[in-house]
Amino acid sequence: MANDAELIGAVAAGDGRALDELYRRYERPLHSFLHRHGGPQDVDDRMQETWLRVVRAAPRYDPTRRFSTWLFQIALNLCRDARRRPPPEPVDPGTI
């Protein structure tokens, strides 16, 4: 079985199965982490955005560092960004 660094290297090369394996390994801990740091609302959206950012940044991953630290830092930055944004303005459905 490949280690995380090998899998993210394969993701960088376009291997979807490697991404599936990483997702399977980190789905539960990442979901819990996002829930703790961002609250229960929009956890699924933050989860999806985290993995999108992982795929986009995969070519820049430094294999001398732990993948899990890199992954959770991406997720933490996403939660921090979400807290900095003002809440969306309510929209009156009659004005659309």
C-alpha positions as protocol buffer text, in pm:
chain_id: "A"
residue {
  index: 1
  type: MET
  ca { x: 0 y: 0 z: 0 }
}
residue {
  index: 2
  type: ALA
  ca { x: 135 y: 343 z: -97 }
}
residue {
  index: 3
  type: ASN
  ca { x: 211 y: 605 z: 165 }
}
residue {
  index: 4
  type: ASP
  ca { x: 50 y: 949 z: 161 }
}
residue {
  index: 5
  type: ALA
  ca { x: 345 y: 1121 z: -12 }
}
residue {
  index: 6
  type: GLU
  ca { x: 337 y: 866 z: -293 }
}
residue {
  index: 7
  type: LEU
  ca { x: -37 y: 908 z: -330 }
}
residue {
  index: 8
  type: ILE
  ca { x: -29 y: 1287 z: -347 }
}
residue {
  index: 9
  type: GLY
  ca { x: 249 y: 1257 z: -605 }
}
residue {
  index: 10
  type: ALA
  ca { x: 17 y: 1036 z: -808 }
}
residue {
  index: 11
  type: VAL
  ca { x: -264 y: 1289 z: -763 }
}
residue {
  index: 12
  type: ALA
  ca { x: -33 y: 1557 z: -902 }
}
residue {
  index: 13
  type: ALA
  ca { x: 15 y: 1332 z: -1206 }
}
residue {
  index: 14
  type: GLY
  ca { x: -363 y: 1302 z: -1251 }
}
residue {
  index: 15
  type: ASP
  ca { x: -435 y: 968 z: -1082 }
}
residue {
  index: 16
  type: GLY
  ca { x: -795 y: 976 z: -959 }
}
residue {
  index: 17
  type: ARG
  ca { x: -762 y: 646 z: -774 }
}
residue {
  index: 18
  type: ALA
  ca { x: -484 y: 794 z: -560 }
}
residue {
  index: 19
  type: LEU
  ca { x: -714 y: 1084 z: -472 }
}
residue {
  index: 20
  type: ASP
  ca { x: -990 y: 838 z: -381 }
}
residue {
  index: 21
  type: GLU
  ca { x: -751 y: 655 z: -148 }
}
residue {
  index: 22
  type: LEU
  ca { x: -639 y: 975 z: 24 }
}
residue {
  index: 23
  type: TYR
  ca { x: -1001 y: 1085 z: 61 }
}
residue {
  index: 24
  type: ARG
  ca { x: -1091 y: 748 z: 214 }
}
residue {
  index: 25
  type: ARG
  ca { x: -804 y: 775 z: 463 }
}
residue {
  index: 26
  type: TYR
  ca { x: -882 y: 1128 z: 576 }
}
residue {
  index: 27
  type: GLU
  ca { x: -1258 y: 1163 z: 528 }
}
residue {
  index: 28
  type: ARG
  ca { x: -1364 y: 1117 z: 890 }
}
residue {
  index: 29
  type: PRO
  ca { x: -1081 y: 1306 z: 1064 }
}
residue {
  index: 30
  type: LEU
  ca { x: -1104 y: 1595 z: 817 }
}
residue {
  index: 31
  type: HIS
  ca { x: -1482 y: 1615 z: 853 }
}
residue {
  index: 32
  type: SER
  ca { x: -1447 y: 1627 z: 1233 }
}
residue {
  index: 33
  type: PHE
  ca { x: -1173 y: 1889 z: 1208 }
}
residue {
  index: 34
  type: LEU
  ca { x: -1383 y: 2111 z: 982 }
}
residue {
  index: 35
  type: HIS
  ca { x: -1682 y: 2073 z: 1213 }
}
residue {
  index: 36
  type: ARG
  ca { x: -1475 y: 2175 z: 1517 }
}
residue {
  index: 37
  type: HIS
  ca { x: -1310 y: 2472 z: 1348 }
}
residue {
  index: 38
  type: GLY
  ca { x: -1593 y: 2600 z: 1132 }
}
residue {
  index: 39
  type: GLY
  ca { x: -1912 y: 2486 z: 1296 }
}
residue {
  index: 40
  type: PRO
  ca { x: -2176 y: 2246 z: 1167 }
}
residue {
  index: 41
  type: GLN
  ca { x: -2302 y: 2466 z: 885 }
}
residue {
  index: 42
  type: ASP
  ca { x: -2148 y: 2414 z: 543 }
}
residue {
  index: 43
  type: VAL
  ca { x: -1914 y: 2133 z: 654 }
}
residue {
  index: 44
  type: ASP
  ca { x: -1974 y: 1946 z: 330 }
}
residue {
  index: 45
  type: ASP
  ca { x: -1895 y: 2257 z: 125 }
}
residue {
  index: 46
  type: ARG
  ca { x: -1573 y: 2316 z: 321 }
}
residue {
  index: 47
  type: MET
  ca { x: -1483 y: 1949 z: 280 }
}
residue {
  index: 48
  type: GLN
  ca { x: -1526 y: 1970 z: -96 }
}
residue {
  index: 49
  type: GLU
  ca { x: -1334 y: 2298 z: -119 }
}
residue {
  index: 50
  type: THR
  ca { x: -1048 y: 2151 z: 87 }
}
residue {
  index: 51
  type: TRP
  ca { x: -1009 y: 1860 z: -155 }
}
residue {
  index: 52
  type: LEU
  ca { x: -1031 y: 2091 z: -456 }
}
residue {
  index: 53
  type: ARG
  ca { x: -747 y: 2295 z: -310 }
}
residue {
  index: 54
  type: VAL
  ca { x: -548 y: 1977 z: -244 }
}
residue {
  index: 55
  type: VAL
  ca { x: -582 y: 1872 z: -608 }
}
residue {
  index: 56
  type: ARG
  ca { x: -488 y: 2217 z: -736 }
}
residue {
  index: 57
  type: ALA
  ca { x: -186 y: 2242 z: -505 }
}
residue {
  index: 58
  type: ALA
  ca { x: -72 y: 1878 z: -540 }
}
residue {
  index: 59
  type: PRO
  ca { x: 217 y: 1964 z: -775 }
}
residue {
  index: 60
  type: ARG
  ca { x: 355 y: 2202 z: -508 }
}
residue {
  index: 61
  type: TYR
  ca { x: 338 y: 1948 z: -222 }
}
residue {
  index: 62
  type: ASP
  ca { x: 673 y: 1907 z: -45 }
}
residue {
  index: 63
  type: PRO
  ca { x: 725 y: 1532 z: 13 }
}
residue {
  index: 64
  type: THR
  ca { x: 967 y: 1601 z: 299 }
}
residue {
  index: 65
  type: ARG
  ca { x: 668 y: 1718 z: 506 }
}
residue {
  index: 66
  type: ARG
  ca { x: 376 y: 1518 z: 639 }
}
residue {
  index: 67
  type: PHE
  ca { x: 75 y: 1509 z: 410 }
}
residue {
  index: 68
  type: SER
  ca { x: -170 y: 1519 z: 700 }
}
residue {
  index: 69
  type: THR
  ca { x: -20 y: 1844 z: 832 }
}
residue {
  index: 70
  type: TRP
  ca { x: -42 y: 1998 z: 485 }
}
residue {
  index: 71
  type: LEU
  ca { x: -402 y: 1880 z: 440 }
}
residue {
  index: 72
  type: PHE
  ca { x: -522 y: 2010 z: 776 }
}
residue {
  index: 73
  type: GLN
  ca { x: -344 y: 2343 z: 723 }
}
residue {
  index: 74
  type: ILE
  ca { x: -535 y: 2386 z: 398 }
}
residue {
  index: 75
  type: ALA
  ca { x: -858 y: 2310 z: 584 }
}
residue {
  index: 76
  type: LEU
  ca { x: -771 y: 2548 z: 868 }
}
residue {
  index: 77
  type: ASN
  ca { x: -694 y: 2829 z: 624 }
}
residue {
  index: 78
  type: LEU
  ca { x: -1028 y: 2768 z: 456 }
}
residue {
  index: 79
  type: CYS
  ca { x: -1209 y: 2795 z: 792 }
}
residue {
  index: 80
  type: ARG
  ca { x: -1022 y: 3115 z: 877 }
}
residue {
  index: 81
  type: ASP
  ca { x: -1108 y: 3266 z: 539 }
}
residue {
  index: 82
  type: ALA
  ca { x: -1475 y: 3182 z: 592 }
}
residue {
  index: 83
  type: ARG
  ca { x: -1477 y: 3354 z: 934 }
}
residue {
  index: 84
  type: ARG
  ca { x: -1323 y: 3670 z: 787 }
}
residue {
  index: 85
  type: ARG
  ca { x: -1595 y: 3709 z: 526 }
}
residue {
  index: 86
  type: PRO
  ca { x: -1906 y: 3895 z: 631 }
}
residue {
  index: 87
  type: PRO
  ca { x: -2222 y: 3687 z: 639 }
}
residue {
  index: 88
  type: PRO
  ca { x: -2423 y: 3699 z: 318 }
}
residue {
  index: 89
  type: GLU
  ca { x: -2697 y: 3956 z: 302 }
}
residue {
  index: 90
  type: PRO
  ca { x: -3047 y: 3807 z: 312 }
}
residue {
  index: 91
  type: VAL
  ca { x: -3225 y: 3823 z: -21 }
}
residue {
  index: 92
  type: ASP
  ca { x: -3594 y: 3893 z: -53 }
}
residue {
  index: 93
  type: PRO
  ca { x: -3726 y: 3628 z: -295 }
}
residue {
  index: 94
  type: GLY
  ca { x: -3975 y: 3879 z: -432 }
}
residue {
  index: 95
  type: THR
  ca { x: -3698 y: 4102 z: -566 }
}
residue {
  index: 96
  type: ILE
  ca { x: -3529 y: 3836 z: -776 }
}
